[in-house]
Amino acid sequence: MYEIRGKLTGPNGNTLAVCTMWMTEAATGDTKFITMYPDKESKNDL
C-alpha cells in the first residue's frame, strides 16, 4: 500500500489537503487507486 498526500483544487478554487491510498497487485504489477479522504493531519501547509 502507498499513501500519498497533496493538495486538490476544485473548480470553485477551494483547495483541500487530501490523502490518497494506492495498492500494487502482486499478480499483475498494476497500481490501483483505492480511496481519497481529507488529510486532517496536514493543517493545509503543503
ABEGO torsion letter per residue (X at the ends): XBBBBBBBBBAAGBBBBBBBBBBBBAAAGBBBBABBBBBAAAGGAX
